[in-house]
Amino acid sequence: MQFLELWHPDLSSAADILFLEENFPIFTRKLDTMPPGEPEVMYLEEEFRQNPDDFKTAMALAGRYGELHRYDKAEEWFRHALEINPDSAEVRLGLSVTYGSQGHLDEAINLCKSAIELKPDYKAYFTLAVTLAMKGQYKESLPVFEKALKLKPDSVEGHFHLALAYVALADATHVLAEEGILMRLDAERAKDLRKFIERLNP
C-alpha cells in the first residue's frame, strides 16, 4: 500500500501538510496582508531583488511556491535561503519537502536527517517520519513518529499520520489506540481516520 493513498482527500499532495503554517510559520509571516497567488510572489521577488540577503523573504517565496505546488521554484528559493543561512535546519526541512514532492525521497530523507542534527525538534522528526512512510518504510517511520510525539504529545497530525502508518502495517491494535487518542484531541480528525479504514476495508 502506498502511503500517499492514505492522505486526507482535501490535501492534493503529501507536501501540503508539510507546508502548513504549524510546521513552517515563517513562510506566512510576511504574507498576512498580501492577496493569494502570483501577485504576492511578484511582490516578494521584487523585494528580494532589492534586499538579496533577506532570509525571511527567500523563505517566504519558497513557502509560497510550495503552497502553489511549484516545487522547482520552491527548491530554487530554498537554495537562495541556504546560501544566506547555511546552518538553517528549517531550510533543509523545506528542501526535503520539495525533493519528496518530486519523488526524490532518498535525498529528502538525507536532508531531514541533517536538519535533525542541527535542530532535533518536532518539525524535523515529523517531516522525516512522513517522508519515510511516503517511501513505504512504515516500520522505520514508527520510532521517528514516536520521537516527534514525545516532543509534542498533543499533535493531532502526528497521531493521525502515525495511525496511517499502523494502518499500512495492518496493526489493528495500535490503529485503535491512536484513534482513541485522536477522539480526545480532535474528533473530526478521528472520523477522517475511520473513513480511511472503512474505504480500505469496504
Residue pairs with C-beta under 8 A, 6 or more apart in sequence:
1 168
1 200
2 136
3 14
3 133
3 134
3 135
3 136
3 138
3 164
3 165
3 168
4 13
4 14
4 134
6 164
6 167
6 168
6 196
7 13
7 14
7 17
8 17
8 192
11 17
12 69
13 69
13 101
14 100
14 101
14 130
14 134
15 66
15 69
15 71
15 97
15 98
15 100
15 101
16 67
17 23
17 130
17 157
17 161
18 24
18 93
18 97
18 100
18 127
18 130
19 27
19 63
19 66
19 67
19 97
20 157
21 27
21 28
22 157
23 93
23 123
23 126
23 127
24 59
24 63
24 90
24 93
24 94
24 123
26 56
26 59
26 60
26 63
26 90
27 59
27 60
27 62
27 63
27 64
27 66
27 67
28 60
28 63
29 56
29 60
30 44
30 56
30 57
30 60
31 40
31 44
31 60
31 64
34 40
34 43
37 68
40 64
41 61
41 64
41 65
41 68
44 57
44 60
44 61
44 64
45 61
47 54
47 57
48 54
48 57
48 58
48 61
48 80
51 57
53 84
54 84
55 81
55 84
55 85
55 88
58 77
58 78
58 80
58 81
58 84
59 77
59 78
59 81
59 90
59 91
59 94
61 73
61 77
61 80
62 74
62 75
62 76
62 77
62 78
62 80
62 81
62 94
62 98
63 74
63 94
65 71
65 73
65 74
65 76
65 77
66 74
66 94
66 97
66 98
66 101
69 101
71 98
71 101
71 102
72 102
74 94
74 97
74 98
75 95
75 98
75 99
75 102
78 91
78 94
78 95
78 98
79 95
81 88
81 91
81 94
82 88
82 91
82 92
82 95
85 91
87 118
88 118
89 115
89 116
89 118
89 119
89 121
89 124
90 115
90 119
90 123
92 111
92 112
92 114
92 115
92 118
93 111
93 112
93 115
93 123
93 124
93 127
95 111
96 107
96 108
96 109
96 111
96 112
96 115
96 127
96 128
96 131
97 108
97 127
99 105
99 107
99 108
99 111
100 108
100 131
100 134
105 131
105 134
105 135
106 135
108 131
109 128
109 131
109 132
109 135
112 124
112 127
112 128
112 131
113 128
115 124
115 127
116 124
116 125
116 128
121 151
122 148
122 151
122 152
122 155
122 158
125 144
125 145
125 147
125 148
125 151
126 145
126 148
126 155
126 157
126 158
126 161
128 144
129 141
129 144
129 145
129 148
129 161
129 162
129 165
130 141
130 161
132 138
132 140
132 141
132 144
133 141
133 161
133 164
133 165
133 168
138 165
138 168
138 169
139 169
141 165
142 162
142 165
142 166
145 158
145 161
145 162
145 165
146 162
148 155
148 158
149 155
149 158
149 159
149 162
152 158
154 185
156 182
156 185
156 186
156 189
159 178
159 181
159 182
159 185
160 178
160 182
160 189
160 192
160 193
162 178
163 174
163 175
163 178
163 179
163 182
163 193
164 193
164 196
166 174
166 175
166 178
167 175
167 193
167 196
167 197
167 200
175 193
175 197
178 193
179 190
179 193
179 194
182 189
182 190
182 193
183 190
